[in-house]
Amino acid sequence: MAKVGIFFGTDTGNTRKIAKQIATKLGEAADKPVNISKASVDDLLAYDVLIVGSPTYGDGELPGLSAGHDNESWEEFLPTMAGADFSGKTVALFGLGDQEGYPDNFVDALGFIYDAFDEAGATIVGMTSRAGYTFNQSRALQGDQFVGLALDEDTQKDLSEARLSEWLTAISPAWK
Ligand SMILES: Cc1cc2nc3c(=O)[nH]c(=O)nc-3n(C[C@H](O)[C@H](O)[C@H](O)COP(=O)(O)O)c2cc1C
């Protein structure tokens, strides 16, 4: 069976850490996580199932050069997806943010990344409830659901493990 591809953006390493935890939990089912700064659209298209993650920076921005980061990231990658065809691909998204520090832009980057994969025709799985989080607004919300898994390593770190395990179980039919 084809492996799951895991791609992430990060500045301070939290999203890399979660990507590695996902890889460990998937074991043989996944390839080693790759920083999106080192990936091309063709690298992603090599997989039928993708798990992609990103933190949010600025006030609701993607990680990348505009946010003052040293390396390119999702900000620079998403425009390269224009015209790409992800139909037939299953994509699950996870986002890291800080609901207390940025209550008006909580995990906004997830929303931008969702839009790019949706536009490219991907089947997006792994929506989650907003219950248990406290914030004002998020671009990652559709109704009462996030378009992926929201994790807050800044203010709800102790909840991440359970949230991650539950989410992976929910999306596991994609590769099982
Ligand atoms: C300068 C700065 C801006 C941030 N802006 C947001 C934001 O707009 N929304 C949000 O949910 N989190 C925001 N965060 C929180 C980060 O997304 C969070 O700390 C995340 O875990 C960092 O992930 P990383 O270690 O993979 O870079 C911001 C953090 C910093 C330092």
The ligand as a Gaussian input file, in Angstrom:
#p B3LYP/6-31G(d) Opt

LIG

0 1
 C        5.116000      36.448000      16.225000
 C        4.102000      35.372000      16.386000
 C        2.870000      35.494000      15.749000
 C        1.885000      34.505000      15.909000
 N        0.650000      34.672000      15.314000
 C       -0.314000      33.747000      15.524000
 C       -1.624000      33.920000      14.954000
 O       -1.923000      34.892000      14.253000
 N       -2.559000      32.966000      15.207000
 C       -2.289000      31.852000      15.979000
 O       -3.182000      31.032000      16.176000
 N       -1.058000      31.664000      16.520000
 C       -0.070000      32.575000      16.310000
 N        1.173000      32.382000      16.857000
 C        1.442000      31.156000      17.669000
 C        2.185000      30.068000      16.877000
 O        1.432000      29.643000      15.763000
 C        2.444000      28.890000      17.804000
 O        3.337000      29.276000      18.826000
 C        2.985000      27.644000      17.095000
 O        3.010000      26.565000      18.008000
 C        4.383000      27.859000      16.512000
 O        4.701000      26.749000      15.709000
 P        6.185000      26.416000      15.205000
 O        7.028000      26.170000      16.456000
 O        6.034000      25.187000      14.390000
 O        6.715000      27.574000      14.432000
 C        2.156000      33.360000      16.708000
 C        3.408000      33.234000      17.326000
 C        4.368000      34.223000      17.187000
 C        5.688000      34.061000      17.881000

